[in-house]
């Protein structure tokens, strides 16, 4: 499955880039994430709960950050497995300054699933992936806004 899109965030590029590499921020923003721990060398171990139609289950896996170009881009590789299947993916994130002092995050990648989870159908997988990405960025935007308000003393 191919995923591609962009999301505008109301924070500077350096701040967004740092947030996208912070395990605590990522764990709070990834839907269903139960744990994300730094394993060293730009690799994180992950535990998450995935719910898709009538299927749900726990996944464990790894997220690796490759080719970091702060604060412009990096490549991410994900692999995970659980009772309901396997997941592998890789993609690129690119950050560009927006005219209003914000940041435009563009993403593009491929995700492959196998096992029972693959049986639910491409359309449902597509819809769920888009929903999870949207929730991720909305939560990240809210966290960044909250941090900006605290930094401004409000």
Secondary structure, DSSP 8 states (H G I E B T S, - for coil): -EEEEEEEESS-HHHHHHHTT-HHHHHHHSTTEEEEEEEETTEEEEEEEEEETTEEEEEEEEEEEEEEETTTEEEEEEEEEETTEEEEEEEEEEEEE-TTS-EEEEEEEEEEEESGGGGG-HHHHHHHHHHHHHHHHHHHHHHHHHHHHHHTT-
